[in-house]
Amino acid sequence: MDKKGVMCVIACPLLENELIHSLHTDAQSKRILLADTGPAASIRRKLDAKGVPYELIAEDEFFTGRDGLDRSEYNILILMNPLGLHSKPAVLKETVESQIVRIGNSCDSIALYYGLCGNSLWNPSEWAKSVIDVPVHIFHGCDGHICDDCVGVAVSGTANYMKLLKKHTGQLFLIPAMAENWSEFFGEDVSKDAAEMVGMEPAEYIKWFFQLCGYKYACGIDTGLMDHDRFEYFTKDAADHLGLELTSAEGFANMYSTDRMYEECKGALPDRSL
């Protein structure tokens, strides 16, 4: 069903492929406004490659620029947060909550393209009910629970995640965006301080850390949201640099959480016919 109004999206680059998939496959005409920030560089390239039109806006306009939008049309405003926030759960939670408060009631629906990322007791949808009247959506799995992280989104929930862990115990899971951004995900900004403490370079420390934890394999989860050859290239590159052997998890990738997320957030908007 066609919708109207304004949807705000706050996203992590590790889940940008899921967002692009939904934007590309949604046949309804839409106006996409993307905050022109450093973390948006990757999604810009991918939107361009898919031929999905968008407009760049200043970051402040993401929070303040909705007065000039035609609310009888379908508008999507996107803010990409820095990838590194995933490594600091408390800071991530504080940042996202602050952004939700800044948005307030000025849009019709808010989508968080995040998992819990270490904030196991956090339910942003419930929390938001006490501060704004706009519904806030986050990824849920087939089991109805909030997805733990981006791997949980890729396999659609905790129940499937546990099956994955049981079959591929002690392996490092790599979804497409994680493999593509492995150097930033495990890189110098994350490991620099720890590496200095043990007198190692960050790259050396990362390999040592995985060996210390007993990791031998990097396990690719091909969600189909990246060209297969590119996915194979990035996963092999990540495994080589991390000192791990590459394997794959067949049959675990599932689009349920991705599709449900977009459909529910868009579904909360007013009907176009009304």
C-alpha positions as CSV (number, residue, x, y, z in Angstrom):
1,M,0.0,0.0,0.0
2,D,1.3,3.5,-0.8
3,K,2.1,5.7,2.1
4,K,2.7,9.4,2.8
5,G,4.5,11.5,5.4
6,V,8.0,11.3,6.8
7,M,10.1,8.4,7.8
8,C,13.4,9.0,9.6
9,V,16.1,6.4,9.5
10,I,19.1,6.3,11.9
11,A,21.5,3.6,10.6
12,C,24.8,1.9,11.1
13,P,26.9,1.3,8.0
14,L,26.9,-2.4,8.8
15,L,23.2,-2.5,8.0
16,E,23.2,-0.2,5.0
17,N,22.9,-3.1,2.5
18,E,19.6,-4.0,4.2
19,L,18.3,-0.5,3.9
20,I,19.3,-0.1,0.3
21,H,17.6,-3.4,-0.6
22,S,14.3,-2.2,0.8
23,L,14.6,1.2,-0.8
24,H,15.4,-0.3,-4.2
25,T,12.7,-3.0,-4.1
26,D,9.9,-0.6,-2.8
27,A,8.1,0.4,-6.0
28,Q,6.4,3.5,-4.5
29,S,7.8,6.8,-5.6
30,K,9.7,8.4,-2.8
31,R,11.9,11.3,-1.9
32,I,15.1,10.3,-0.2
33,L,17.1,12.9,1.7
34,L,20.5,11.7,3.0
35,A,22.5,13.6,5.6
36,D,25.9,14.5,4.0
37,T,28.2,13.1,6.7
38,G,31.4,11.1,6.6
39,P,29.7,7.8,7.4
40,A,27.3,8.3,4.5
41,A,30.1,7.9,1.8
42,S,29.5,4.2,1.4
43,I,25.8,4.2,1.2
44,R,26.0,7.1,-1.4
45,R,28.2,4.9,-3.7
46,K,25.8,2.0,-3.4
47,L,22.6,4.1,-4.0
48,D,24.3,5.5,-7.1
49,A,25.2,2.0,-8.3
50,K,21.6,0.9,-7.8
51,G,20.2,4.0,-9.5
52,V,18.3,5.0,-6.4
53,P,17.8,8.8,-6.5
54,Y,18.5,10.8,-3.4
55,E,19.3,14.4,-2.3
56,L,22.0,15.4,0.1
57,I,21.2,17.6,3.1
58,A,23.2,19.0,6.0
59,E,23.2,16.9,9.1
60,D,21.3,19.6,11.0
61,E,18.5,19.4,8.3
62,F,17.9,15.8,9.2
63,F,16.6,17.0,12.6
64,T,15.1,20.4,11.5
65,G,14.3,20.3,7.8
66,R,11.0,18.6,7.7
67,D,8.8,21.8,7.5
68,G,9.5,22.2,3.8
69,L,8.6,18.6,2.9
70,D,5.4,17.7,1.1
71,R,3.7,15.5,3.6
72,S,1.2,14.3,1.1
73,E,4.2,12.4,-0.5
74,Y,6.5,9.7,0.8
75,N,9.7,11.1,2.3
76,I,12.6,9.3,3.8
77,L,15.3,11.1,5.7
78,I,18.5,9.0,6.5
79,L,21.3,9.7,9.0
80,M,24.3,7.3,8.9
81,N,26.1,7.1,12.2
82,P,29.9,6.2,12.5
83,L,30.5,2.5,12.3
84,G,32.8,2.6,15.4
85,L,29.9,3.2,17.7
86,H,29.3,-0.6,17.8
87,S,32.4,-1.1,19.9
88,K,31.0,1.2,22.7
89,P,27.5,0.0,23.6
90,A,26.9,2.7,26.2
91,V,28.0,5.5,23.9
92,L,25.9,4.0,21.1
93,K,22.8,3.8,23.3
94,E,23.3,7.4,24.5
95,T,23.9,8.7,20.9
96,V,20.8,7.0,19.4
97,E,18.6,8.0,22.3
98,S,19.8,11.6,21.9
99,Q,19.0,11.5,18.2
100,I,15.5,10.2,18.8
101,V,14.8,13.0,21.2
102,R,16.1,15.6,18.7
103,I,13.7,14.1,16.1
104,G,10.9,14.3,18.5
105,N,7.4,14.3,17.0
106,S,8.4,16.0,13.8
107,C,8.1,12.9,11.7
108,D,5.6,10.0,11.4
109,S,7.9,7.0,12.0
110,I,11.5,6.2,13.0
111,A,13.5,3.3,11.9
112,L,16.7,2.2,13.8
113,Y,18.9,0.1,11.5
114,Y,20.7,-1.4,14.5
115,G,20.8,-4.5,16.6
116,L,21.2,-4.2,20.3
117,C,25.0,-4.2,19.9
118,G,25.7,-5.2,23.5
119,N,22.8,-3.4,25.1
120,S,21.1,-6.6,26.0
121,L,18.4,-5.0,28.2
122,W,17.7,-2.1,25.9
123,N,14.3,-1.8,24.1
124,P,14.4,1.5,22.2
125,S,10.8,1.1,21.0
126,E,9.5,0.9,24.6
127,W,11.9,3.5,25.9
128,A,10.8,6.0,23.1
129,K,7.2,5.8,24.2
130,S,8.0,7.8,27.3
131,V,9.7,10.6,25.4
132,I,7.9,11.0,22.0
133,D,4.6,10.0,20.4
134,V,6.2,8.7,17.1
135,P,6.7,4.9,16.8
136,V,10.3,3.7,16.8
137,H,11.1,0.5,15.0
138,I,14.1,-1.9,15.3
139,F,14.9,-5.3,13.8
140,H,13.0,-8.3,15.2
141,G,13.6,-11.9,14.4
142,C,11.3,-14.8,13.4
143,D,11.0,-15.5,17.2
144,G,9.7,-12.0,17.9
145,H,12.7,-10.9,19.9
146,I,14.9,-7.9,19.0
147,C,17.9,-8.9,17.0
148,D,21.1,-8.9,19.0
149,D,23.4,-7.5,16.3
150,C,23.9,-7.3,12.6
151,V,24.6,-11.1,12.4
152,G,21.3,-11.6,14.2
153,V,19.6,-9.5,11.5
154,A,21.3,-11.5,8.7
155,V,19.9,-14.8,10.2
156,S,16.6,-13.3,11.4
157,G,16.8,-13.6,15.2
158,T,18.1,-15.1,18.3
159,A,16.7,-18.6,17.8
160,N,18.4,-18.9,14.4
161,Y,21.6,-17.2,15.8
162,M,21.8,-19.9,18.4
163,K,21.6,-22.6,15.8
164,L,24.3,-20.9,13.8
165,L,26.5,-20.8,16.9
166,K,25.9,-24.4,17.6
167,K,26.9,-25.5,14.1
168,H,29.8,-23.0,13.7
169,T,31.1,-22.8,17.3
170,G,34.0,-20.6,17.9
171,Q,34.0,-18.9,14.5
172,L,34.1,-15.3,13.5
173,F,30.9,-14.5,11.5
174,L,31.2,-12.1,8.6
175,I,28.1,-10.6,6.9
176,P,28.8,-8.6,3.6
177,A,29.1,-5.1,5.2
178,M,31.3,-6.4,8.0
179,A,33.6,-8.2,5.6
180,E,33.7,-5.1,3.4
181,N,34.6,-2.9,6.4
182,W,36.7,-5.3,8.3
183,S,39.7,-2.9,8.7
184,E,37.4,-0.3,10.3
185,F,35.4,-2.9,12.3
186,F,38.5,-4.5,13.8
187,G,40.9,-1.8,12.9
188,E,43.3,0.7,14.4
189,D,40.7,2.9,16.1
190,V,39.2,-0.1,18.0
191,S,42.5,-1.9,18.8
192,K,45.1,0.9,19.0
193,D,45.0,1.3,22.8
194,A,44.9,-2.4,23.6
195,A,47.8,-3.0,21.1
196,E,49.9,-0.3,22.7
197,M,49.4,-1.9,26.1
198,V,51.0,-5.2,24.9
199,G,53.6,-3.5,22.7
200,M,52.2,-4.6,19.3
201,E,51.1,-2.9,16.1
202,P,47.2,-3.0,15.7
203,A,47.3,-5.5,12.8
204,E,49.6,-7.8,14.8
205,Y,47.5,-7.4,17.9
206,I,44.3,-8.3,16.0
207,K,45.8,-11.6,14.8
208,W,47.2,-12.4,18.2
209,F,43.8,-11.6,19.9
210,F,41.9,-14.0,17.7
211,Q,44.5,-16.7,18.3
212,L,44.4,-16.1,22.0
213,C,40.6,-16.5,21.9
214,G,40.9,-19.8,20.0
215,Y,39.5,-18.6,16.7
216,K,40.6,-20.6,13.6
217,Y,37.9,-19.8,11.1
218,A,36.1,-16.8,9.7
219,C,32.6,-17.8,8.6
220,G,31.0,-15.9,5.8
221,I,27.2,-15.4,5.8
222,D,26.1,-14.5,2.2
223,T,22.9,-12.6,2.6
224,G,22.6,-12.0,-1.2
225,L,22.7,-8.3,-0.6
226,M,26.1,-7.9,-2.3
227,D,27.4,-9.3,-5.5
228,H,28.6,-12.8,-4.8
229,D,32.1,-12.3,-6.3
230,R,32.6,-9.1,-4.3
231,F,31.4,-10.9,-1.1
232,E,33.9,-13.7,-1.7
233,Y,36.7,-11.2,-2.3
234,F,35.9,-9.2,0.9
235,T,35.5,-12.3,3.1
236,K,38.8,-13.8,1.9
237,D,40.6,-10.5,2.3
238,A,39.3,-10.2,5.9
239,A,40.2,-13.8,6.8
240,D,43.7,-13.4,5.4
241,H,44.4,-10.2,7.3
242,L,42.9,-11.7,10.5
243,G,44.9,-14.8,10.2
244,L,41.9,-17.1,9.9
245,E,40.8,-19.8,7.5
246,L,37.7,-19.0,5.6
247,T,34.5,-21.2,5.7
248,S,30.8,-20.4,5.1
249,A,27.5,-20.8,6.8
250,E,25.1,-22.3,4.2
251,G,21.3,-22.0,4.6
252,F,21.3,-19.5,7.5
253,A,20.8,-16.2,5.7
254,N,17.2,-15.0,6.0
255,M,15.5,-11.8,4.8
256,Y,12.6,-12.0,7.3
257,S,14.0,-9.3,9.7
258,T,15.1,-7.0,6.8
259,D,11.7,-7.1,5.1
260,R,9.7,-6.9,8.4
261,M,11.7,-3.9,9.6
262,Y,11.0,-1.8,6.5
263,E,7.4,-2.9,6.1
264,E,6.5,-2.1,9.8
265,C,8.2,1.3,9.8
266,K,6.6,2.3,6.5
267,G,3.3,0.7,7.6
268,A,3.2,3.1,10.5
269,L,2.9,6.1,8.1
270,P,-0.5,7.4,7.0
271,D,-2.2,5.8,4.0
272,R,-1.8,7.8,0.8
273,S,-5.5,7.4,0.0
274,L,-6.6,9.2,3.2
